[in-house]
Each structure stands twice: as structure tokens, then as C-alpha cells.
């Protein structure tokens, strides 16, 4: 193999796959990337057996071939060299020689044939979606997904296409049992492939993170689809595949309050600022803050057995009997972080009932936070 490629081009490719390569070395090749020189460029692949990515990058290929070697070390080399381009050559002994300006590196690789193959993917069944909208759906729901939850499916995002009257929406749902986020995006009626699609899948959290990073780069509109057990994401010459999670997602609709007499209107900025300040003296484990709702105000209070207490009042719109409820301040702050507007509505039936948080100007986003005892 003999290939010359721009340093920035190769570095971009390596940055994209750093979150995918397996760092625990259960198989040596999983800590590597596969470099495959073809007449039309350099194909770069990475996988952890559950999640995989491949992309074709511009390069001058003098001699085709393939090799795998450490993604981490290659990334470190690219970070340190100053030359605008580099040349890689591979001989029969799998030793990779990298020349960049006055620098030369010789890195031990593994034969390309030892690299796990990625599944063959067709374009059939993929639907096109606006990149900004898809990125927002992930941003507004990913925070609520579980992290190593014993209930396996709660470590993933539920993605469905839901038909509501004459319109269809793509819906993302995330929950860990303590908070819930449901975000919708109406599908363009002209996008028949999307509107007519039956889609219901649970996407691993790691895959959703990688997709969002690719979306944030901009570029062509993405395409997304599922097979019986695989998610497929295409964008700007990149293909990401991920195994879907198996299991039954909980009935999240049962958790969402249907409306109550206690509706509190408040400024997002006011609530966020007060929560950050008051939670400084909250319990280190529960981060509990008590919110007391009374006419025209919310009083926030926290206490720490060893440090002291904090309180603050903020203006709010509420008519009803005063009541108090406790919340994990971090959970509330994570909800506020994905809401873009300034006016919020908090809707809860009783002190220990789920709290529905709505943004006045964005009815396509619903978040629920479970209260805690204080």
C-alpha cells in the first residue's frame, strides 16, 4: 500500500472514530482502524462490533492495499506533526511507514483481513430528514437516557414514526425512570418515503451521541433507516451502523400528566439561575431542592447537614393553594438546558406527582421529572 493524504483530512477521519474504537482491547483489532487504499481514495473503518463507521476520504493512491493499526497512536502522530500532508506505505510484514516533512514513524500494524467486516448496506428503506431537526431531537432527549441502567432498554433512545390525523411525526423518547423527554418533529408531507415508513427502534445511547456529532459538522442532509436489527445512518459519504437494542420499551405515555389544576408559569432564566445558586448547598447525593409554589412566586430552599442552607424567591404565575415539592436540582437543570424559549409551564397534580414541564412556544417537546421527598 502506498498513499498520500492531507494531514487535516486524515485527522478529521480519526477524530470521528475515536468514540467508536474499543479501548478495552477485548480484541486487538478493535483498538485499530482499517485503512483501505482504493483508486478513488482512502476508506477508513472503525467498529466495536456493535457500532461501526466507514468513510471515503480524498487521497492520492499510488498502490492499493489495506492495513489496520492503532487509532490512538495515529491520532497522536497527526496531532504533533506540522506537515500539511503525509505518505503511508506498507510492506508485506504489516509495518506501516509514515513520512511527514522531516519526520518518519514506523508503526506495527495488523493485516486488514483480520479486521471485523461491517455489514453490507443498501440505500433502500432509508428516509431523508433535515439535519438540524434530527440533531435537535437527539439533543432534547439524550440527557434523559439511562447510563448503565439494569433495565437494558432504558440505556437507549426510542425512535418511532407516529401518525396523528393527517400528519406524521418522528418521535424520540428517552427515560431513565426518574425523568422523561419526548420530542417530536413533523415530517414534510412531500417526503413520502418518510411519511409512509413504519419505524420503531431502540437506538443505543453511544450511537445517538456519534450521530449527533456527525450532524453538528453540517454538510448534506442525512438519511436514516432500520433493518430488522440494524440502524443505518448516511451523511456526506459517511455510513454509520449500529445494532438495535432488543426489548420492550416502557409505556411512557402513562407517565405524562394529562393536565392538572396546578399550572405554574415561570421564566426559564429565573428558574435556572435560582436552581444553580440554591443547589450549591444541597445534599451531595440527592441534590434535593424544595420548591414552594404560592401566589406570584416560587420559593427555593436547600440544606446540607454539614454546610448550611440556601433559599431564593423568584416571580411566577400561579393561582391556587400553596404547596411544596422536592426535586433533584440536576435533573431540573438538565431539562432547562434543552429548552430554548424563556417561558415555561410546570404542571403537577400533587407534591409527589410527576411534574410535566412544557415550553410555551414549543408544544413538540414534553419533559417529565419525578419529585423526591425532602
Buried (B, 14 or more C-beta within 10 A) or exposed (E): BBBBBBBEBBBBBBEBBEBBBBEEEEBEBBBBBBBBBBEEBBBBBBBBEBBBBBBBBEBBBEEEBBBBBBBBBBBEBBEEBEEEBBBBBBEEEBBBBBBBEEEEBEBEBBEBEBBEEBEEBEEEBBBBBBBEBBBBBBBBBBBBBBEEBEEEBBBBBBBBBEEEEEEBBBBBBBBBEBBBBBBBBEBBEEBEEBBEBEBEBBBBBBBBBBBBBBBEEEEEBBBBBBBEEBBBBBBEEBBBBBBBBEEEBBEBEEBBBEEBEBBBBBBBEBBBBBBEBBBEBBBEEBBBBBBBBBEEBBBBBBBEEEEEEBBBBBEBBBEEEEBBBBBBBBBBBBBBEBBEEEBBBBBBBEBEBBBBBBBEEBEBBBBBBBBBEB
